Amino acid sequence: LLCSKAWCFAAKQVGQKYEPEMATRIEGQAMKTNLTRRSFIAAPATALILLVVVMTADPKPKDESVTFFLIGDTHILANKKEPAKLDDRSAALNAGLIDVLNKLAGTEIPKTAGGGKVVSPRGVIHAGDCIDTGDQANVKMQETEWSAFADDFGLTGKDGKLKLPVYEVHGNHDSPRGDGLVVKKITERNKTRLGVTNMSKTGLHYSWDWGNVHFVNLGIVVGQVEDVKRKRRYGPHGSLDFLVSDLKEKVGTSGRPVVITHHVDMLRYSQPLPVEDKKAEGMEWDPADVKGYYDALRGYNVAAILYGHTHARNVFRWDGTTKGAETGIPVFNVSKSSHFASKQQAFFYIEIRGNNVIAREYQTKDGWETGSWTPQTWTATTVGSRK
């Protein structure tokens, strides 16, 4: 595998049948397949999928390993008839998820998932929809759900059942307009969140460093561009402005890796402009803001974009369009991790070492009574910043 002067994004799969969404490149020959919202990269055990993105510059990153878990869509739910109590299904699933997250460090990873051991994670990134009813009027249910989230996940790794620091964003089930209980709680938590080096004017968006890697959490969506004044379905609360200023101040021309998290998927909304107001106002993410987001990343070494929302895992490359790209940023869409409506859940374990990004998925089919590694890996190699 020769990847000098380029991003190489590879995935291996064993013993599973999927509906693939990818561009397959083997020895310079490309084969495109159909792209669907909930599909992901897949291939037989003997296949090697190479996704190549041309880069510029050649920084010399540190070899320090940075590992973390990516979860999403926990949807902690209160009992509707007794809103002061949790739904039994939700409580059990969340407890099982946290138990797994606490126990994985140091355990063996099977060869089918790349081998090695789980290096002690720096923390857990939560891609949003922490609770379930933040988009509804029942404040008592929201209070019960958030209290359970805070008690279970804590903040620092020492004040909750989770023994790792947590870095969450809000989703549409937390507070779609950005003015609900969960957003207020996240803003308050950011004041004492471990390692935070920068916060937005609103206090909602924030960034931090793990080793040589810069992380930016941007809430539900990224926006909004100044030249499009129409109403947004979800309030971005200045996340685009914060991203632009944060990358300039904290990363600059260093070429070091950047990881960005938000809740909503951008692929569906990467549409050609202009889009008429009525159509755009009904979308979860305004296409003008999606383009502004993509443009803001130019010149930076974006190792990964992370999000949730779809309740299904998807891995692809994004070049600002609506389809899988020949070149683009590696994107990891995490599945639901403890949603009350299903026993099938999953999360990512991601490792960044120097220029290499490796993602593995840990899954359950029985509501975290048992769990196993998905028999595949995704690997990206970065050697510089995008034009």
KOLMAR-618621 format. One record per residue: residue in one letter; x, y, z of N, C-alpha, C in turn. Coordinates in pm, whole numbers, plus 50000, padded with zeros to 5 digits. Example, Ala and Ser with C-alpha at 12.3 -4.5 7.8 and 13.67 -1.06 7.14 Angstrom:
% residues 2
lumke	n_c1	n_c2	n_c3	ca_c1	ca_c2	ca_c3	c_c1	c_c2	c_c3
A	51319	49431	50780	51230	49550	50780	51320	49670	50780
S	51285	49775	50708	51367	49894	50714	51290	50003	50787
//
This chain:
% residues 387
lumke	n_c1	n_c2	n_c3	ca_c1	ca_c2	ca_c3	c_c1	c_c2	c_c3
L	50086	49881	50000	50000	50000	50000	50089	50124	50000
L	50094	50195	49889	50178	50313	49876	50092	50437	49884
C	50119	50524	49981	50029	50638	50005	50103	50769	50024
S	50228	50779	49980	50301	50902	50004	50235	51018	49933
K	50240	51139	49998	50183	51261	49943	50032	51251	49921
A	49964	51169	49996	49820	51152	49973	49753	51102	50099
W	49619	51123	50107	49536	51055	50206	49507	50917	50150
C	49517	50817	50231	49469	50685	50193	49367	50643	50296
F	49251	50602	50251	49141	50568	50341	49098	50428	50306
A	49124	50331	50393	49105	50191	50358	49011	50123	50454
A	48937	50024	50405	48848	49946	50491	48859	49799	50454
K	48863	49713	50556	48861	49570	50535	48737	49515	50606
Q	48668	49421	50543	48553	49359	50604	48564	49208	50594
V	48505	49138	50692	48512	48993	50695	48374	48936	50720
G	48327	48848	50633	48210	48767	50660	48080	48841	50674
Q	48061	48956	50611	47935	49027	50618	47892	49070	50479
K	47761	49083	50462	47706	49128	50334	47641	49263	50354
Y	47681	49362	50277	47630	49497	50294	47584	49553	50160
E	47515	49666	50166	47487	49745	50047	47595	49852	50039
P	47692	49838	49952	47807	49928	49953	47778	50066	49898
E	47852	50162	49953	47851	50300	49902	47995	50346	49899
M	48055	50350	49781	48198	50378	49781	48249	50403	49640
A	48373	50449	49634	48449	50444	49510	48565	50351	49537
T	48575	50242	49464	48678	50142	49488	48794	50167	49393
R	48912	50177	49449	49029	50205	49366	49134	50098	49392
I	49163	50017	49290	49264	49914	49302	49358	49928	49183
E	49485	49951	49214	49586	49969	49110	49544	50072	49008
G	49488	50185	49058	49457	50297	48971	49326	50286	48895
Q	49253	50172	48908	49126	50155	48839	49011	50184	48935
A	48919	50272	48897	48811	50312	48986	48680	50249	48942
M	48601	50204	49041	48468	50151	49015	48372	50217	49111
K	48273	50293	49061	48179	50363	49146	48054	50278	49166
T	47999	50283	49287	47873	50215	49316	47775	50314	49373
N	47649	50275	49386	47544	50365	49430	47564	50411	49574
L	47514	50532	49603	47527	50593	49734	47390	50606	49797
T	47374	50555	49919	47250	50572	49994	47282	50629	50129
R	47180	50691	50193	47202	50762	50319	47256	50671	50427
R	47201	50549	50438	47234	50464	50551	47332	50352	50514
S	47389	50359	50395	47483	50255	50356	47622	50288	50405
F	47713	50191	50393	47849	50215	50436	47943	50129	50354
I	48071	50159	50365	48172	50090	50285	48181	49944	50326
A	48181	49854	50228	48191	49713	50262	48256	49636	50148
A	48317	49521	50180	48378	49437	50079	48409	49302	50137
P	48433	49200	50055	48471	49069	50106	48605	49075	50177
A	48640	48965	50242	48762	48961	50323	48886	48985	50240
T	48881	48945	50114	49000	48957	50030	49015	49094	49966
A	48917	49178	49983	48920	49308	49916	48985	49413	50003
L	49048	49507	49938	49106	49623	50006	49060	49747	49934
I	48988	49833	50007	48930	49953	49947	49022	50070	49976
L	49068	50137	49875	49157	50250	49893	49087	50376	49847
L	49078	50472	49937	49015	50600	49906	49123	50707	49912
V	49152	50772	49801	49268	50858	49791	49228	51004	49775
V	49287	51089	49858	49262	51232	49853	49395	51304	49843
V	49417	51380	49738	49543	51449	49719	49558	51561	49822
M	49676	51572	49881	49701	51670	49986	49820	51758	49946
T	49839	51863	50024	49956	51947	50008	50033	51951	50138
A	50154	51997	50135	50241	52009	50252	50278	51870	50303
D	50370	51866	50395	50416	51740	50450	50464	51762	50592
P	50373	51791	50687	50413	51816	50824	50467	51689	50889
K	50534	51705	50999	50589	51591	51071	50516	51580	51205
P	50402	51507	51207	50323	51499	51329	50392	51415	51435
K	50350	51434	51558	50404	51355	51668	50352	51212	51656
D	50427	51116	51713	50386	50976	51708	50300	50937	51827
E	50268	51033	51912	50187	51005	52029	50048	50953	51988
S	50005	50843	52049	49877	50785	52016	49764	50858	52088
V	49660	50891	52014	49541	50954	52071	49423	50863	52040
T	49361	50807	52143	49248	50718	52124	49126	50770	52199
F	49008	50739	52145	48885	50781	52211	48769	50698	52159
F	48660	50699	52233	48536	50636	52189	48443	50742	52131
L	48371	50707	52026	48267	50793	51969	48133	50723	51984
I	48043	50783	52061	47909	50730	52078	47808	50833	52028
G	47682	50796	52021	47581	50892	51980	47440	50839	52003
D	47344	50929	52001	47203	50894	52005	47169	50797	52117
T	47205	50836	52238	47170	50755	52356	47022	50771	52391
H	46962	50886	52359	46817	50906	52372	46765	50860	52509
I	46829	50902	52615	46781	50864	52748	46636	50910	52764
L	46549	50817	52805	46405	50841	52803	46343	50824	52942
A	46260	50919	52980	46183	50909	53104	46052	50834	53078
N	45992	50786	53185	45863	50719	53177	45753	50824	53159
K	45679	50815	53050	45579	50918	53020	45471	50927	53127
K	45430	50813	53182	45324	50812	53285	45378	50856	53421
E	45506	50828	53443	45571	50869	53568	45700	50942	53532
P	45691	51067	53492	45806	51139	53436	45924	51157	53530
A	45907	51131	53656	46020	51140	53748	46106	51013	53744
K	46060	50912	53670	46133	50785	53661	46180	50763	53518
L	46285	50684	53505	46335	50649	53372	46257	50532	53313
D	46246	50532	53181	46197	50415	53109	46293	50298	53136
D	46239	50182	53169	46323	50067	53206	46416	50025	53093
R	46366	50027	52971	46451	49988	52856	46570	50082	52842
S	46543	50211	52854	46648	50311	52839	46752	50299	52949
A	46706	50280	53072	46799	50269	53184	46892	50149	53168
A	46836	50035	53125	46916	49914	53110	47019	49928	52998
L	46976	49983	52885	47068	49999	52773	47181	50096	52806
N	47148	50205	52871	47251	50303	52905	47352	50246	53004
A	47302	50172	53102	47391	50109	53200	47484	50009	53132
G	47429	49933	53037	47511	49836	52965	47618	49902	52881
L	47583	50012	52813	47680	50085	52733	47796	50136	52819
I	47764	50198	52930	47868	50253	53016	47957	50144	53073
D	47898	50031	53107	47977	49918	53157	48079	49872	53053
V	48037	49866	52926	48128	49825	52820	48239	49929	52800
L	48202	50056	52796	48302	50161	52779	48406	50159	52891
N	48363	50127	53011	48455	50124	53125	48550	50005	53122
K	48511	49897	53055	48587	49773	53063	48675	49744	52942
L	48660	49818	52832	48730	49782	52709	48879	49813	52710
A	48921	49915	52783	49063	49953	52783	49151	49835	52822
G	49254	49810	52740	49349	49704	52768	49309	49568	52714
T	49188	49555	52662	49143	49425	52611	49194	49402	52470
E	49197	49276	52430	49245	49238	52298	49142	49267	52191
I	49189	49315	52077	49106	49333	51959	49134	49215	51865
P	49032	49144	51819	49058	49028	51732	49122	49068	51601
K	49190	48974	51539	49257	49001	51413	49159	49044	51305
T	49036	48994	51311	48936	49031	51211	48900	49179	51218
A	48930	49244	51332	48906	49388	51347	49036	49466	51355
G	49145	49406	51309	49272	49476	51302	49375	49436	51404
G	49333	49362	51509	49426	49314	51609	49474	49422	51705
G	49563	49383	51796	49618	49474	51896	49531	49481	52021
K	49553	49584	52100	49477	49606	52223	49414	49745	52221
V	49311	49762	52302	49248	49892	52317	49338	49978	52405
V	49398	50080	52345	49482	50173	52419	49391	50261	52504
S	49432	50289	52627	49348	50366	52719	49296	50493	52653
P	49164	50505	52636	49107	50621	52566	49123	50750	52646
R	49140	50862	52573	49145	50993	52638	49008	51034	52691
G	48903	50984	52628	48769	51023	52668	48666	50968	52573
V	48542	51015	52591	48429	50974	52508	48370	51099	52442
I	48356	51097	52310	48286	51203	52238	48144	51156	52210
H	48048	51239	52245	47906	51206	52225	47852	51295	52113
A	47802	51232	52006	47760	51305	51886	47616	51356	51892
G	47558	51363	52010	47430	51429	52024	47309	51340	52037
D	47194	51401	52070	47073	51333	52116	47106	51254	52242
C	47153	51329	52339	47183	51270	52470	47054	51220	52534
I	46947	51302	52526	46818	51264	52580	46718	51253	52466
D	46593	51215	52499	46495	51190	52393	46391	51299	52376
T	46349	51369	52483	46231	51455	52474	46262	51604	52477
G	46385	51641	52446	46419	51783	52446	46351	51863	52338
D	46288	51795	52242	46212	51863	52137	46062	51866	52168
Q	46026	51828	52291	45886	51824	52332	45861	51919	52448
A	45735	51928	52488	45696	52028	52588	45704	51979	52732
N	45727	51849	52751	45726	51793	52886	45860	51818	52955
V	45869	51929	53024	45995	51969	53087	46035	51871	53197
K	45937	51813	53266	45968	51719	53373	46041	51596	53319
M	45998	51547	53204	46067	51434	53142	46209	51474	53105
Q	46228	51592	53049	46361	51640	53013	46452	51646	53136
E	46400	51696	53245	46479	51708	53368	46523	51571	53418
T	46431	51474	53413	46465	51338	53455	46570	51277	53364
E	46553	51297	53234	46646	51240	53137	46785	51302	53150
W	46791	51434	53162	46922	51498	53173	46989	51461	53305
S	46913	51452	53412	46970	51413	53540	47035	51275	53529
A	46969	51184	53459	47025	51050	53439	47151	51056	53354
F	47148	51139	53248	47268	51155	53164	47386	51206	53248
A	47362	51310	53327	47469	51368	53408	47520	51270	53512
D	47430	51194	53573	47471	51097	53674	47549	50982	53612
D	47504	50935	53497	47569	50819	53433	47700	50856	53366
F	47698	50960	53284	47817	50996	53207	47910	51089	53283
G	47858	51162	53380	47943	51256	53451	48001	51359	53356
L	48116	51411	53392	48185	51511	53310	48334	51483	53302
T	48396	51455	53415	48542	51446	53422	48597	51304	53426
G	48509	51204	53436	48554	51067	53453	48564	51027	53598
K	48538	51122	53687	48546	51094	53831	48416	51127	53904
D	48318	51179	53830	48195	51225	53894	48070	51157	53841
G	48087	51046	53769	47973	50972	53718	48007	50824	53708
K	47917	50746	53652	47943	50602	53637	48046	50576	53527
L	48048	50661	53426	48150	50651	53322	48284	50696	53378
K	48387	50616	53359	48519	50644	53416	48611	50714	53315
L	48552	50787	53223	48626	50863	53124	48562	51000	53110
P	48640	51104	53078	48581	51236	53051	48489	51228	52929
V	48385	51310	52927	48290	51308	52816	48282	51446	52752
Y	48265	51448	52619	48261	51571	52540	48142	51560	52445
E	48026	51613	52488	47904	51597	52412	47869	51721	52330
V	47790	51700	52224	47723	51808	52152	47573	51784	52166
H	47492	51884	52131	47347	51865	52141	47289	51829	52005
G	47180	51752	52008	47112	51712	51887	46969	51763	51884
N	46894	51723	51783	46757	51771	51767	46663	51719	51875
H	46696	51607	51939	46616	51558	52050	46661	51617	52183
D	46768	51693	52181	46814	51765	52300	46754	51905	52304
S	46768	51976	52193	46718	52114	52185	46734	52163	52042
P	46633	52141	51956	46648	52174	51814	46674	52321	51785
R	46615	52411	51865	46637	52553	51843	46753	52607	51927
G	46809	52522	52012	46926	52565	52088	46894	52651	52207
D	46768	52644	52257	46732	52728	52371	46670	52646	52486
G	46688	52514	52482	46626	52428	52581	46718	52392	52697
L	46669	52304	52783	46739	52263	52904	46878	52207	52875
V	46888	52117	52779	47015	52049	52753	47123	52148	52709
V	47087	52241	52621	47185	52340	52577	47233	52425	52694
K	47142	52461	52781	47181	52537	52899	47275	52457	52988
K	47250	52328	53000	47335	52242	53083	47473	52222	53020
I	47477	52201	52889	47605	52184	52821	47689	52311	52835
T	47626	52425	52816	47697	52553	52829	47756	52569	52967
E	47683	52527	53069	47733	52535	53206	47847	52436	53227
R	47835	52315	53172	47938	52213	53187	48069	52254	53120
N	48058	52329	53011	48178	52369	52938	48274	52453	53022
K	48221	52519	53123	48304	52605	53208	48405	52524	53288
T	48373	52397	53316	48463	52313	53396	48502	52185	53323
R	48472	52176	53194	48506	52056	53116	48657	52044	53103
L	48709	51923	53120	48854	51902	53121	48919	51941	52988
G	49024	52020	52995	49110	52046	52880	49060	52148	52781
V	48942	52205	52800	48889	52301	52703	48981	52423	52693
T	49019	52456	52570	49111	52569	52548	49044	52687	52479
N	48922	52666	52429	48854	52774	52359	48704	52749	52361
M	48625	52856	52379	48480	52847	52377	48423	52960	52292
S	48307	52935	52234	48238	53037	52156	48183	53145	52248
K	48140	53256	52189	48084	53365	52268	47961	53321	52347
T	47886	53227	52293	47768	53177	52362	47802	53076	52471
G	47924	53024	52467	47965	52922	52562	47923	52781	52524
L	47856	52766	52409	47802	52636	52369	47902	52551	52291
H	47979	52612	52203	48075	52540	52121	48214	52551	52184
Y	48295	52447	52168	48422	52446	52239	48524	52358	52167
S	48651	52378	52204	48758	52298	52145	48860	52262	52251
W	48939	52159	52221	49042	52112	52314	49146	52033	52235
D	49255	52000	52298	49362	51921	52236	49384	51793	52314
W	49396	51683	52240	49449	51559	52294	49577	51531	52218
G	49691	51542	52285	49817	51529	52216	49829	51634	52108
N	49867	51590	51989	49886	51683	51877	49758	51705	51797
V	49648	51645	51840	49523	51651	51765	49431	51757	51824
H	49373	51840	51737	49282	51946	51781	49138	51903	51755
F	49054	51911	51859	48914	51869	51851	48823	51990	51864
V	48716	51991	51783	48620	52102	51786	48479	52043	51791
N	48401	52080	51893	48262	52037	51904	48169	52153	51868
L	48079	52128	51769	48004	52238	51708	47852	52223	51718
G	47802	52140	51806	47659	52136	51828	47581	52065	51720
I	47459	52109	51697	47365	52035	51612	47399	52046	51464
V	47430	52167	51415	47474	52190	51277	47578	52302	51280
V	47643	52324	51167	47743	52431	51157	47685	52543	51070
G	47685	52664	51121	47630	52778	51047	47642	52903	51131
Q	47595	53020	51082	47537	53032	50952	47613	53137	50872
V	47609	53121	50739	47677	53216	50653	47604	53350	50658
E	47679	53459	50644	47622	53592	50661	47533	53636	50545
D	47561	53586	50424	47491	53639	50307	47357	53571	50279
V	47318	53476	50361	47187	53410	50346	47111	53430	50476
K	47008	53515	50473	46942	53562	50595	46819	53480	50635
R	46778	53383	50556	46654	53312	50583	46658	53234	50715
K	46543	53195	50760	46528	53122	50885	46591	52983	50875
R	46654	52939	50984	46710	52804	50991	46619	52716	51077
R	46602	52591	51035	46519	52498	51112	46581	52471	51249
Y	46713	52448	51250	46785	52428	51375	46881	52544	51396
G	46885	52596	51517	46969	52711	51544	47117	52676	51556
P	47202	52726	51468	47345	52695	51475	47421	52773	51582
H	47364	52885	51626	47422	52964	51736	47569	53000	51713
G	47598	53046	51591	47732	53097	51562	47842	52994	51552
S	47806	52868	51527	47908	52763	51523	48006	52780	51408
L	47961	52833	51293	48053	52854	51181	48156	52960	51214
D	48113	53070	51271	48207	53175	51309	48309	53124	51409
F	48261	53043	51504	48352	52988	51603	48454	52895	51538
L	48409	52810	51444	48499	52719	51376	48609	52795	51303
V	48571	52898	51227	48667	52975	51150	48772	53039	51242
S	48727	53104	51348	48821	53172	51438	48905	53073	51517
D	48843	52961	51557	48917	52863	51636	49029	52799	51555
L	49000	52758	51432	49103	52695	51349	49216	52793	51319
K	49181	52917	51296	49284	53017	51267	49374	53038	51388
E	49313	53046	51506	49388	53075	51628	49461	52954	51684
K	49397	52839	51684	49451	52722	51753	49528	52626	51663
V	49506	52632	51531	49573	52541	51439	49663	52616	51342
G	49607	52721	51281	49687	52802	51190	49746	52721	51076
T	49875	52742	51051	49943	52673	50942	50024	52553	50991
S	49995	52506	51112	50073	52398	51172	50058	52265	51099
G	49944	52243	51031	49921	52117	50962	49880	52003	51053
R	49863	52030	51182	49829	51920	51272	49684	51875	51253
P	49653	51750	51286	49521	51694	51258	49409	51764	51335
V	49294	51775	51270	49175	51835	51329	49061	51733	51321
V	48986	51720	51431	48868	51634	51436	48748	51719	51476
I	48640	51712	51399	48523	51797	51421	48400	51710	51446
T	48320	51748	51545	48197	51675	51577	48076	51767	51572
H	47970	51721	51508	47838	51785	51515	47735	51673	51508
H	47607	51706	51518	47506	51601	51527	47449	51560	51393
V	47405	51654	51311	47331	51624	51188	47427	51586	51075
D	47381	51494	50990	47458	51454	50872	47449	51561	50764
M	47561	51589	50698	47564	51698	50600	47551	51648	50457
L	47564	51518	50435	47569	51467	50298	47440	51498	50221
R	47323	51482	50287	47196	51509	50219	47177	51656	50184
Y	47247	51742	50254	47225	51886	50238	47339	51955	50164
S	47430	51876	50106	47538	51932	50024	47487	51952	49883
Q	47391	52039	49867	47320	52055	49740	47371	52176	49661
P	47356	52171	49530	47397	52286	49448	47319	52411	49488
L	47386	52523	49489	47323	52650	49525	47292	52730	49398
P	47192	52818	49404	47111	52850	49521	46997	52751	49542
V	46944	52745	49663	46825	52667	49697	46717	52766	49741
E	46597	52751	49690	46492	52847	49722	46460	52845	49872
D	46418	52960	49923	46400	52977	50066	46305	52875	50128
K	46189	52856	50065	46089	52766	50122	46144	52625	50138
K	46217	52578	50039	46275	52445	50044	46383	52436	50151
A	46471	52535	50153	46583	52535	50248	46535	52543	50392
E	46430	52620	50417	46381	52638	50553	46321	52511	50611
G	46285	52417	50525	46234	52289	50573	46341	52186	50597
M	46463	52216	50557	46574	52122	50574	46636	52134	50712
E	46691	52025	50759	46757	52027	50889	46882	52114	50888
W	46950	52118	50774	47073	52195	50763	47068	52273	50632
D	47074	52403	50641	47065	52488	50523	47183	52459	50429
P	47159	52427	50301	47268	52397	50208	47371	52509	50197
A	47328	52633	50215	47425	52744	50211	47522	52734	50327
D	47474	52690	50442	47561	52673	50559	47652	52553	50542
V	47601	52448	50479	47685	52330	50453	47804	52369	50365
K	47777	52447	50261	47887	52492	50175	47983	52582	50253
G	47928	52670	50337	48014	52755	50419	48102	52674	50513
Y	48046	52566	50565	48122	52475	50652	48236	52410	50575
Y	48205	52356	50457	48309	52291	50377	48419	52390	50340
D	48379	52510	50300	48479	52611	50262	48568	52649	50379
A	48513	52649	50501	48590	52687	50619	48701	52586	50650
L	48688	52464	50596	48786	52360	50626	48904	52360	50528
R	48895	52440	50424	49003	52444	50324	49132	52493	50389
G	49241	52425	50356	49371	52462	50410	49405	52395	50540
Y	49312	52314	50594	49338	52247	50721	49342	52095	50702
N	49417	52032	50788	49437	51887	50784	49326	51820	50866
V	49209	51803	50806	49095	51747	50878	49104	51595	50876
A	49140	51538	50989	49157	51394	50999	49024	51322	50997
A	48919	51385	51053	48790	51318	51057	48679	51417	51091
I	48562	51394	51034	48439	51457	51077	48354	51347	51140
L	48296	51376	51257	48219	51279	51332	48076	51330	51350
Y	47977	51244	51330	47840	51282	51361	47755	51158	51389
G	47630	51180	51431	47537	51072	51461	47410	51089	51381
H	47294	51098	51450	47164	51138	51394	47094	51032	51311
T	47163	50957	51227	47098	50864	51135	47063	50730	51199
H	47119	50703	51316	47098	50577	51389	47159	50458	51316
A	47246	50482	51222	47312	50374	51148	47453	50417	51111
R	47546	50324	51116	47685	50356	51083	47701	50378	50933
N	47780	50479	50901	47815	50507	50762	47955	50566	50761
V	48037	50523	50667	48173	50574	50652	48192	50613	50506
F	48235	50735	50482	48250	50780	50345	48347	50898	50341
R	48371	50949	50221	48454	51068	50203	48369	51180	50150
W	48389	51299	50202	48306	51414	50166	48388	51520	50095
D	48342	51560	49976	48410	51666	49902	48317	51786	49880
G	48213	51796	49965	48120	51907	49954	48000	51878	49868
T	47990	51757	49810	47876	51720	49726	47790	51618	49797
T	47683	51574	49729	47586	51484	49791	47619	51337	49773
K	47726	51306	49704	47758	51167	49679	47898	51135	49730
G	47925	51004	49744	48058	50960	49783	48160	51011	49684
A	48276	51051	49732	48370	51125	49650	48495	51045	49617
E	48557	51081	49507	48690	51028	49475	48793	51084	49572
T	48773	51207	49612	48861	51272	49709	48775	51341	49813
G	48827	51357	49932	48749	51425	50033	48790	51392	50175
I	48715	51446	50269	48744	51432	50410	48686	51300	50462
P	48760	51221	50539	48704	51101	50600	48593	51138	50699
V	48480	51070	50687	48365	51099	50771	48318	50970	50838
F	48292	50979	50970	48248	50863	51047	48113	50895	51112
N	48010	50830	51061	47874	50846	51112	47848	50731	51210
V	47843	50763	51339	47829	50658	51440	47683	50615	51452
S	47662	50488	51475	47529	50434	51496	47471	50481	51629
K	47345	50452	51653	47288	50473	51786	47362	50383	51884
S	47380	50433	52009	47462	50359	52105	47383	50302	52222
S	47268	50363	52256	47183	50304	52361	47039	50351	52346
H	46990	50351	52225	46853	50395	52197	46753	50291	52249
F	46653	50336	52321	46557	50248	52388	46476	50160	52294
A	46467	50196	52166	46378	50127	52073	46441	50005	52006
S	46566	49976	52036	46633	49866	51967	46738	49802	52056
K	46763	49673	52033	46871	49605	52104	47001	49609	52026
Q	46994	49649	51899	47115	49661	51817	47173	49800	51833
Q	47294	49808	51886	47361	49935	51915	47509	49922	51877
A	47579	50035	51871	47721	50029	51838	47789	50162	51870
F	47921	50160	51872	48001	50281	51884	48135	50258	51819
F	48210	50365	51796	48343	50357	51735	48452	50368	51842
Y	48560	50296	51819	48687	50317	51889	48784	50369	51783
I	48836	50489	51805	48919	50556	51703	49057	50585	51760
E	49158	50556	51682	49297	50582	51721	49363	50670	51615
I	49429	50776	51661	49508	50863	51573	49652	50858	51622
R	49740	50814	51536	49883	50807	51569	49961	50866	51454
G	50025	50980	51479	50097	51046	51371	49999	51080	51259
N	50028	51031	51139	49942	51058	51025	49836	50952	51001
N	49822	50855	51092	49731	50744	51071	49607	50753	51160
V	49491	50730	51099	49364	50725	51171	49303	50588	51150
I	49275	50517	51259	49216	50384	51251	49086	50384	51330
A	48978	50339	51267	48848	50331	51333	48802	50186	51335
R	48757	50142	51452	48694	50011	51467	48558	50030	51533
E	48466	49939	51511	48332	49948	51568	48308	49833	51665
Y	48250	49866	51780	48209	49765	51878	48057	49765	51882
Q	47995	49647	51877	47852	49639	51856	47786	49538	51950
T	47654	49548	51961	47575	49449	52034	47447	49422	51956
K	47397	49302	51971	47268	49266	51912	47166	49232	52019
D	47207	49239	52146	47118	49201	52256	47113	49306	52367
G	47126	49432	52329	47111	49539	52428	47224	49547	52529
W	47348	49520	52484	47469	49527	52565	47478	49420	52672
E	47397	49313	52658	47421	49197	52744	47551	49130	52702
T	47577	49132	52572	47706	49089	52517	47745	49190	52409
G	47870	49185	52367	47917	49274	52262	48035	49213	52189
S	48064	49264	52069	48175	49211	51991	48223	49316	51892
W	48344	49296	51841	48400	49386	51742	48345	49352	51603
T	48300	49452	51532	48262	49434	51393	48387	49389	51315
P	48378	49285	51234	48497	49231	51167	48542	49314	51048
Q	48585	49437	51075	48639	49523	50971	48708	49643	51037
T	48787	49714	50960	48852	49835	51007	48846	49941	50898
W	48861	50066	50938	48875	50178	50844	49005	50250	50879
T	49090	50273	50780	49220	50336	50804	49241	50453	50709
A	49279	50568	50766	49312	50684	50685	49455	50725	50713
T	49526	50767	50610	49662	50819	50627	49667	50960	50572
T	49706	51055	50657	49709	51195	50618	49851	51248	50617
V	49886	51323	50515	50021	51379	50509	50019	51528	50480
G	49909	51595	50508	49909	51739	50485	49772	51800	50484
S	49763	51924	50441	49638	52000	50445	49575	52008	50308
R	49441	52023	50306	49368	52031	50180	49378	52169	50118
K	49369	52175	49987	49361	52303	49918	49220	52358	49930
//
